[in-house]
Amino acid sequence: MFRIVCVFFISIVSFSAFSMEECSVHKSLSEIYQCEKFAYEKSMDNLDKIYGSLISSVEAIPEYKESITLSQEQWNKTVKSDCANYSYFIEEGSITYDIENLHCLTFKVDQRNEYLLKLLSRAKDFL
């Protein structure tokens, strides 16, 4: 199982590098936006998979599952606020705002994915 988690982690890290570097090579704002949107959606798909695996692995420990669920809810609120602050000085509703907000969200989701993978690995060590 550790090998699967490592391969999954490497694929997330390699995709993160793609989102940060590759999107800036596009010429138009529309292309950059589409690239950032794709990167964000891919990161969110990974988050859903990792979070689902974590919740499934701790199903037998209700208080720990509840703690993780609460943590995820709080993280969702914090990340939205953080990225709103990150994009604050850009005109809201502009494509530049949307690009920067997506870039921030992707970065934060990728960080969360790394954290949840470590948490999943730790939980599996003890279960």
Phi, psi and omega in degrees: 000323180301321180297319179296316179299318180296316179297317179299317179298315180298319179294325177291315181297318180293325178290326178300317179298321178301312185295323184281325185263313188290327183294330182286348180279346180289150186276319185258155177298326179296318178293319179297317179300313180298320178296313179297321179296317178298316180299316180296314181298320178295317178296320178294322176300316178297318179300314180300318180293314181295313180299317178299318178296319180296312180298318179297322184288339181248019182305326184282355181238083187305320182292326178288319177301316179297320179297318178294318179299315178298317179300318180294320178297316179294320178300316179304317179293315183296317183295322178296318178294315179302315182287330173295320176295319180300322184263007190306317187274005177258142183301116180298139181093348178277160179294328178296318176301313182298319179297311182295322179294316178297320179298315178297313180300317180298316179301313181294319179295319178297321175298316180296320178301316178299315180298313182294326176297319177294319179295319178298316179298317179295316180298319181292332177296330185258348182261000000 
